[in-house]
Amino acid sequence: MYPANVKTAFLTVGALLIVIGALGFVQDPILGILYVGPLQNLIYVGAGIAAIGAAMSGIGTMRLCGRMLGIAFGGLAIAGFATGGLFGLATLTQAANYLHVAVSLLFLYYALLAPPV
């Protein structure tokens, strides 16, 4: 049995990422502060689906997925702060960079500190 709080965190963050990604397709900027492009929307929706899928699979999958998504969102944050973009494919704003830092830290926290089964 895996801790309910880890599963709840993955489900919640996954759902939020899907909502942010979906909103980005119909409303830009999201809530007037988060400017996102189509590539970022796809990344958010894909990461949300991965997080929810991992939450349904068990603690081992959540830990692996959390590490991968934590590193990926950390890389997005570093690229955004360093260059303001994603290799010319997307522009990363400060609001997006802070979102990426928060998501990265959250995934890494739960991936690395979840108790073993």
C-alpha positions in Angstrom: 0.0 0.0 0.0 1.4 3.4 -0.9 0.8 6.7 1.1 -2.4 8.4 0.2 -0.8 11.9 0.3 1.7 11.0 -2.4 -1.1 9.7 -4.7 -3.2 12.7 -3.9 -0.4 15.1 -4.7 0.2 13.4 -8.1 -3.5 13.4 -8.9 -3.8 17.0 -7.9 -0.7 18.3 -9.8 -1.6 16.2 -12.8 -5.1 17.6 -12.9 -3.8 21.1 -12.5 -1.3 20.7 -15.3 -4.0 19.3 -17.6 -6.2 22.3 -16.8 -3.4 24.8 -17.4 -2.5 23.1 -20.7 -6.1 23.0 -21.8 -6.8 26.6 -20.8 -3.7 27.7 -22.7 -5.3 26.5 -26.0 -8.4 28.7 -25.5 -7.2 31.6 -23.3 -3.8 33.2 -23.5 -2.6 34.6 -21.1 -4.0 32.2 -18.5 -5.4 34.2 -15.6 -3.8 37.3 -17.2 -0.3 36.3 -16.1 0.8 33.0 -17.7 1.6 33.4 -21.4 2.0 30.0 -22.9 2.4 28.6 -26.4 1.0 25.5 -28.1 4.2 23.5 -27.3 4.0 24.4 -23.6 0.3 23.5 -23.6 1.2 20.0 -25.0 4.0 19.6 -22.4 1.6 20.5 -19.6 -1.2 18.2 -20.8 1.3 15.3 -21.4 2.9 15.8 -18.0 -0.5 15.9 -16.3 -1.5 12.6 -18.0 1.8 11.0 -17.0 1.3 12.1 -13.4 -2.2 10.8 -13.2 -1.2 7.5 -14.8 1.7 7.1 -12.4 -0.7 7.8 -9.5 -2.9 5.0 -10.6 0.0 2.6 -11.0 1.6 2.6 -7.6 4.5 4.0 -5.6 7.3 2.7 -7.8 5.9 4.3 -10.9 5.1 7.5 -9.0 8.7 7.8 -7.8 10.1 7.1 -11.3 7.7 9.5 -12.9 8.3 12.1 -10.3 12.0 12.0 -10.9 11.6 12.3 -14.6 9.1 15.1 -14.5 11.0 16.9 -11.7 14.2 16.8 -13.8 12.2 17.8 -17.0 10.5 20.8 -15.4 13.7 21.8 -13.6 15.4 21.8 -17.1 12.6 24.0 -18.4 13.1 26.4 -15.5 16.8 26.6 -16.0 16.4 27.1 -19.8 13.8 29.8 -19.1 15.8 31.7 -16.6 19.0 31.4 -18.6 17.8 32.1 -22.1 14.1 33.1 -21.9 13.2 30.3 -24.3 13.2 26.7 -25.1 15.8 26.3 -27.8 13.9 28.7 -30.1 10.7 26.6 -29.9 8.9 28.5 -27.2 9.3 31.6 -25.2 9.3 31.0 -21.4 8.1 34.0 -19.3 9.0 34.6 -15.7 5.6 33.3 -14.5 6.1 30.1 -16.5 9.7 29.8 -15.0 8.4 30.0 -11.5 5.6 27.5 -12.3 8.3 25.2 -13.6 10.4 25.6 -10.5 7.4 24.9 -8.2 6.3 21.8 -10.2 9.8 20.5 -10.4 10.4 20.8 -6.6 7.0 19.2 -5.9 7.6 16.2 -8.1 11.2 15.8 -6.8 10.0 16.1 -3.2 7.4 13.3 -3.5 9.7 11.2 -5.7 12.6 11.2 -3.4 10.9 11.3 0.0 8.0 8.9 -0.5 8.5 6.0 1.9 9.4 2.7 0.3 6.7 0.0 0.0 
